[in-house]
Amino acid sequence: MQVRLLFDKEAQEPGLKTGWGVSFLIGGKVLFDTGENGDWLIGNMEKLGVDFDKIEAVVISHDHWDHTGGLWKVLEKKKMPVYGCAGFSREFKKQVKKSGCEFIECKKVTPIIDDVYATGEISGLYFGRGIAEQAVVIKSEKRISVLTGCSHPGIVKIAKYVRSKFPESDFYFIGGGFHLMQKDKREIRIIASELKKMQIVKAGPTHCSGKSAEEIFKAEFGDNFVSIRVGQRL
C-alpha cells in the first residue's frame, strides 16, 4: 500500500509548501493528520495530483494545532468521518460536528479501510499533563507498518502497544514524529536500539524527532533509514 507525504518540514521538490506538523495520505483513501495550515496542505495535494474524491476518512493522531490545522479546509472540500481519541478536547469534537462530519472515538484498535487501522488512544504526557494520542497501522501481507503523529506516549511504547495488538505480524516500517527533540543523544541511541531489537526493518523519524535523532537513526538503521520529504511516496 502506498503512503504519500503531503506535509512536513522539508520537500523533495520546489513549489511544495513546508511547515510544522505532518500529513500522510494512505492508499489514496485515508488522510492521517493535516499539518498546520489548510491552504498549504490543499495546495500540496493539488500540486501532487491527489484525487480528493477518493479520500474516505481522516485520522487525527492528537488535537494539537500542527496536526489539526488543515482539517477544517479539508472538511470544507469534502464531508467525511474524522477518527480521533475519546480524550480529545470537547471543543475539537464540537468543531468536527459543526463542520457537518461525524467524530468517531477510537477507544481500541479501529479499522478505517481494509488493512488500515487506528490504534486507539494510547496515554502519554505533554508538559506534565496527560495527552491522548493514536497512531496508524498498515498491514501488508504478514508485515505491519506504523505511522505516528508526535509520539507523545513514547515511540517505543507505541511500538510495543502495536506489537501486542498485532502479535502475528512482523514489523516493517515505523515513521513520523518521534518527539525526540528534547532528548539527549544517549537516550536517543537507546530508543533507536530498542526499536532495532524489535526487528523493525526501516525507520523514518521526522517532524518533532529532531536532527540529532535523524542522524542517530540513520547510523543505527543504515540503508534502512528513510528520509521523509513532502511529495515522497513510500
ZIZI-V725374 format. One record per residue. RES is the residue in one small letter. NEAR is the number of other C-alpha atoms within 8 Angstrom. Layout:
res->RES near->NEAR
res->RES near->NEAR
This chain:
res->m near->6
res->q near->8
res->v near->11
res->r near->12
res->l near->14
res->l near->13
res->f near->17
res->d near->17
res->k near->12
res->e near->9
res->a near->12
res->q near->8
res->e near->7
res->p near->5
res->g near->4
res->l near->11
res->k near->10
res->t near->11
res->g near->10
res->w near->10
res->g near->14
res->v near->18
res->s near->14
res->f near->13
res->l near->13
res->i near->12
res->g near->8
res->g near->12
res->k near->10
res->v near->14
res->l near->13
res->f near->13
res->d near->15
res->t near->20
res->g near->19
res->e near->14
res->n near->10
res->g near->14
res->d near->8
res->w near->10
res->l near->14
res->i near->10
res->g near->10
res->n near->12
res->m near->10
res->e near->8
res->k near->8
res->l near->7
res->g near->6
res->v near->8
res->d near->7
res->f near->6
res->d near->6
res->k near->7
res->i near->10
res->e near->9
res->a near->12
res->v near->12
res->v near->12
res->i near->14
res->s near->15
res->h near->14
res->d near->10
res->h near->6
res->w near->8
res->d near->12
res->h near->18
res->t near->15
res->g near->12
res->g near->15
res->l near->10
res->w near->10
res->k near->10
res->v near->10
res->l near->11
res->e near->8
res->k near->6
res->k near->8
res->k near->9
res->m near->10
res->p near->11
res->v near->13
res->y near->13
res->g near->15
res->c near->15
res->a near->9
res->g near->7
res->f near->11
res->s near->7
res->r near->6
res->e near->6
res->f near->9
res->k near->10
res->k near->8
res->q near->8
res->v near->12
res->k near->10
res->k near->7
res->s near->10
res->g near->7
res->c near->12
res->e near->9
res->f near->11
res->i near->8
res->e near->8
res->c near->14
res->k near->9
res->k near->7
res->v near->10
res->t near->10
res->p near->9
res->i near->9
res->i near->7
res->d near->5
res->d near->9
res->v near->11
res->y near->12
res->a near->15
res->t near->14
res->g near->14
res->e near->13
res->i near->10
res->s near->9
res->g near->11
res->l near->10
res->y near->8
res->f near->4
res->g near->5
res->r near->6
res->g near->8
res->i near->11
res->a near->13
res->e near->15
res->q near->16
res->a near->13
res->v near->12
res->v near->14
res->i near->11
res->k near->10
res->s near->9
res->e near->4
res->k near->8
res->r near->10
res->i near->13
res->s near->12
res->v near->12
res->l near->10
res->t near->14
res->g near->15
res->c near->11
res->s near->12
res->h near->12
res->p near->11
res->g near->10
res->i near->10
res->v near->9
res->k near->8
res->i near->12
res->a near->10
res->k near->8
res->y near->8
res->v near->10
res->r near->9
res->s near->7
res->k near->7
res->f near->7
res->p near->7
res->e near->5
res->s near->9
res->d near->10
res->f near->12
res->y near->10
res->f near->12
res->i near->13
res->g near->12
res->g near->13
res->g near->14
res->f near->17
res->h near->14
res->l near->10
res->m near->10
res->q near->5
res->k near->7
res->d near->6
res->k near->9
res->r near->6
res->e near->8
res->i near->12
res->r near->10
res->i near->8
res->i near->9
res->a near->11
res->s near->9
res->e near->9
res->l near->11
res->k near->11
res->k near->7
res->m near->7
res->q near->8
res->i near->13
res->v near->10
res->k near->11
res->a near->13
res->g near->13
res->p near->15
res->t near->14
res->h near->15
res->c near->10
res->s near->13
res->g near->11
res->k near->7
res->s near->8
res->a near->13
res->e near->12
res->e near->8
res->i near->12
res->f near->14
res->k near->12
res->a near->7
res->e near->9
res->f near->12
res->g near->8
res->d near->5
res->n near->9
res->f near->11
res->v near->9
res->s near->7
res->i near->10
res->r near->11
res->v near->15
res->g near->13
res->q near->9
res->r near->7
res->l near->5
